[in-house]
Amino acid sequence: MSADNLISIRDLSVHFPLSKGLLGEKATVRAVDGVFLDIPRGSFVGLVGESGSGKTTLGRAILRAAPITRGRITYRDGDVDYDVGSLKRAALKDYRQRAQLIFQDPYAALSPRMTVRDIIAEPLEIMKLTQTRAETDQRVREIAIKCRLNLEHLRRFPHAFSGGQRQRISIARALVCNPRFLIADEAVAALDVSIQADILNLLKSLQRELSITLLFISHDLSVVAHTCDVVAVLYLGAIVELAPARDLFSRPRHPYTQALLSAIPSLNPDDRGDQQRLSGEIPSSLDVPGGCRFHTRCPIARKQCEKIEPVWREYGQGHFAACHFIDPN
Ligand code: SF4
């Protein structure tokens, strides 16, 4: 693992055994299926894919909230070097302070019976990171200001706030323990478009100011386009393309990424000519197709795609993809 990577994921699988049918046949949900991913320290990494691609399960596995079936997640920061899957007690508690989650739905994530001050303070109290109420209040105020919350609002209850304000409260709660790594899982999906930009800008500026590493999970490529440094595209539990954001958007290599990009509505009527629409639904992770897992929906699939899994190759600096038919030039 490079010293520049805060998180390094190697051959990670999260599988769930299941009984199906009247006879209780055994089956396996392959939610995450052999993922390799490095998350550089201080970076803003996007993880994109349709619903059912496994992005939330991957995020949960990194946070040790989903069981790891195979592979390894390593977290390295200064003297700390954790094999996330085997952490116990004190080390797991320390890791949970270092790696936090911002929830998708700011309406459901905040307890309606707690004041904003108590919501933000709760992680400090659970992890016993402050000794006195005055110390807790001081930390809550500091992080509230950073998240552009009005200090007057700390005494109010969540129902008094809009979706954007609630998401700022969620962000403050995730940051109050001074984590090194944040996962934002569809953190703007429930918000109006105008508010989305506001929250994305806030996350970006906090990430820089606090030197945090951020994994931003989204089903929407257009949301990550202007925010992320690097984007990984996930399809049916596996990463099919990874590239610096600018490269990915200017020259997507994988047919799946091309289809996702062409599904983004354009204001320019001339752009509509070469759109590649995805056909059908993403297959079930109970029944992942053999060969290239995208072959059942790929507009350029050929016979060999059904049998042979494509190799992960580099096409330019830091730009990787897995497809048999990418022009290397
Ligand atoms: Fe499409 Fe075949 Fe490439 Fe898979 S390997 S993306 S099916 S062309």
Residues whose N, C-alpha, C, O or C-beta is under 5 A from the ligand:
A	BS01	SF4	P255 C292 F294 H295 C298 I300 A301 R302 C305 P310 A322 C323 H324 F325
